[in-house]
Amino acid sequence: MPDPISLIATGAAVGGFAGKIAEKAWDSAEKWLHEKFGSHEAEAQKHARKNAARFVSEFRIQLEILENKGSVNPKKLAETQKHPQFSALLQQTILNAAQTDSEAKHKLLAKLIALRLASSTENTITLASQLASDAISRSTSGQLKLMALCCFLEDIRPGSTLASSAYRKWIGIHLKPFIDFEFNEHDVWHLVAIACASFDPPSERNLELLLQMKGGLKCLETTFEKIPEVEVLQINWNLGLAGVHLTSVGSIVGGLALGQINGIDYGMPDWK
C-alpha cells in the first residue's frame, strides 16, 4: 500500500481544494499528535502517525468525491474549516483515527468529516457529528453492522413506489449483507452507553408491519414468507432487535456504515 503521507503530499501538489485542505489538516495533525503522544514510546508515536496519515489521505479522497459531484462550495468549505467547532472536531477525529488500525474505521471517519465540512454550523447534524466521531472509534465491527441494519430498517425506503413483488425483491437484496448477522444484547447496551441507541427489551414492535409501512401504500398487504433474509431478521427481531432505536448519533454512524456495506452514498440524515 502506498505511504499515506506521500499520498497527502501528492494530493497537495496536484492542487484543488481537496489536496489543499488535506495538507492543512495534516499540518495540524502533526502538532496534535505530538501533544497527545509525545510522551509515549517511539514505536507508539510512529504507529499513531501512520494511522492518522491514513485517515487524512482518506479524507482527501472523500473531499475529491464531493468536489467531482459539484456539491460543495470551495469558499464555504474554507470558511467552515476555520470555524473553531470544525477545528475541534477535526482534532478529535484525527486523534481517534490515530488509535485504531482499522482501515474501515478510517474511511468512515473520513466520510463523516468530509460531510461535516460541507454542512452548516449549529444544527443537529453538526453537533451530533462530534459524538459520532467518538462512536465510530469506540464501536466494534459487529456494533457498526448493528447500527447499519437499524438505519436500514428505520430510515431507508425505496426511491420510487414499488409493486408488492418488486418490493419483496428489494427487501431481500438490501437485507442480504445481514444474512449472517447475530443479535447480541451486550452490543446494544454498549451502543446505549455511547449515545448511539436506546433499548426497550420488552418491545412488541411488529416486523412485518414495519416492513409493510416502509414500502408505502402499495405494500400494506405484502407478506414476506420465503424470503430467507427476512426469516433471519425475524429471529434477531425476536431476540431483542425489536427494542433497539437509534439516536441522532446512531443514525449518522449507521448511515455511514450502511453506505460502506452496500456501496451507496446516503449522505447525512435528512432532518428538517
N, C-alpha and C positions, 0 to 999 in steps of 0.2 A: 504494500500500500504506500502511495506517495507520502512524503513527510508533510503533515498538515501545516507546519509553519511555512514551508516553501510554497504551499498552495495559497496561503494568505498573501504572501509577498507577491506571487504571480498575479493574483486577482487584483491587487492594488496597482501593479504596474500596467496591467491591461487597461485600467480605467473604468469608468462607470461608477455610479453611486454605490453599488453593492460592494465593489472592491474597496472603495474609499472608507465606507462605514465599517467594513470588517477590519481594515487596517487600524482605524481609530480604536475599535473595540479591543484589538489585540494589544495596542499600546497601553490601554488602561488595564487590561488583564495582567500584563507583566507586573505592574505595580501592585495590583490587588493580590496576586498570587504570592508576591514577596511578603506582603503584610500578613497574609494568612498562614503561609507555610515556611516563612523564612527561618523559623527556629526548629523546623523538622529535619529529619535525616536527609542527606543529599539525594538519596535514591527516591525518597517520597516526594521531594520537591520536583525532581525530574519527571516522575510519573504524573504528578498533578499538572505540570506544564504541558505534557503531551496530551492528556485528556482535555484540558481547556482549549488547546490549539485545535483539536479535532472538532470541538463544539463550534469554535469561531469559523472554521472552514465550512462547516455545515450551515452556519448562519449566513455566510456569503452566498452559498448555493440557494438557500431559501429566498434571499433578497433578490437574486437574479431571476428566480421564477416569478416573483411579483413584478419585477421590472419588465420582463418579457410579456407578461399579461397586460401591461399598461394600466394596472390597477392601483398604482401609487403615484403620489406627487413628490418628486425629489425635494422640493422646498419644504413641504410639510414634514417629510422624514427628517430633514436636517434640524428642523425646529424641535421635533419630538425627541430626537437624540440628545439635545441639550437640556431637556427637562429633567429636573432632579429625580422625579418619580421614575422615569425610564432608566436613568443612570443607575439608580439604586437597584432596580430590577435586573439590569444587565450584570451588575456586580454580583448580586445574589446568585444569578443563574450561572455565571462563569465559575463561581466557587462550588456550586452544586455539581456542575459538569466535571470539574476537576477531581471530584471524589468518586466518580464511577467510571468503570472501563466499558460500560455498555454503549455500543455504537447506536443501538436503537433508542436509548435514552438521549444521547447527544442529538440525534435527529429530531426527537420530539421537542426537546428544549429549544433547538434552533428554530423549529417551526413556530413554537409559542412566541419567541422573542421577535421574530420577523413579523408575525401577525400583530403583535402588540405595538410594534414600531409604526405600523400602518394605521393604528386606531387612534381615536381621540382620547384626550386625558379625562380623568374623573368620570368614568362610567363604570357599570358593574363589571364589564369585561376587563378593563384595565386594572381595576382593584383586585379582582379575583385572580388575575394572572400572577400576582405576587405569591399567592398561596399555591397556585398551580405549579409554579416552578419548583417549590419545595416538594409538592405532592409527587411529581414525576420522579424526582431523585429518591424519594422515600418509599416508592412502591415496587413490589416485585413484578416480574413479567406476568404472573398469574393475576395479580391485582389490577394491572393495566388492562389485561384482557377482560376482566370482570367489568371494569368501567366502560370499555368499548362495547360490550354486549348490552349493558344497561342503556348506554347512549343510543344504540340502535333501536332498542325497544321503546324508549321514551321520546326520542327526538327525530328519528329518521322516517320519512314517508316517501312513497313513490313520487317521482317528479311529475307524473300525469295520472289521470284516472285510469285504472286498470279493471278489466273484466275479472270475474272471480277466478277463472282458470289461470289467467296471466298473473294474477296476484299471488296465487298459491306457488307458482314457479318463482316469482320474485322473492317471496319469503324464503324458500328453500335455498336459493342462490346466496342471499345475504346472510343466512344463518350457517352456511357451510363451514366457514372458518372456525365456528364454535362447536363443531360436532364432537370434539374431544374435551370440551370444557367440563370441569367438575366443580360444583359449588363447594366452597369451604367457608364456614361461618367465621372462622378466625380472620380470614381475609377481609370480610365485611367489617368486623369490629376494628380492624386496623384502619380501614378507609374512614370509618366514623371518627377515629382518633385524629386523623389528619385533615378533617373537614371536607372530605370528598363525598360522604354519603350519610344518610340516616337509615336506620334499620328497625323494622317492626316485625319481629319473628312470627307473631300470630296472624299476619296479614292473610286475608282470604281473597285477594285480588284474583280475578278470573283471567287466565292467559288467553283463552280463545276470544273472549270479548275484547281484550286489549288489541289483539291482532286484527280482529274484525274492524274495530274503530280506526286503527291505523290505515287500513285500506280504503276507507271512505264509504259513502253511501252504497255503492255497488257491491260492497263486500260484507255487508252487515249479516248476511245469511251464509257466508262462506264457512266451510268446515275444513279442518286441517289434518284429517286422518291420512295415514300412509305417506306422510312427509317425514322421513327419518330425522331431519334436523329439528322439527317441531316436537317430535316424540322425545328426543334427548333434552330439549329445552324444558318440556313439561316435567321431566324428572327433576331437573335442577330447580325449577319453579317451586315444586312441592317441597324440596329440601330447604327452602328459605329464600330463594331468589325473588319470590313474590314480594317480600318485605323490604327490598332494597330500593332506595330512591336517591338519585344523585343530587348533590348540591350544585350551586353555580360553579364551584371549583371542579367538582367531579364531571360536570357536563363539558367543561373546557378540555380537561385531560382525556375524558372518554372519547370526545370527538376527534382529538388529535390521534389517539391510539387506534380508533376505528379506521381513520383515514390511512394510517400506516399499514394496517392489516389488509385492507382491500384495495389500496391504491387510489382512493377517491379523496379529493380535497374538499372537505366540508367547511373549511374556514372556521371562524368563531361562531358560537351560538347566535341566533338571530333574536336578541332580546330587545323588544321595542315597547 
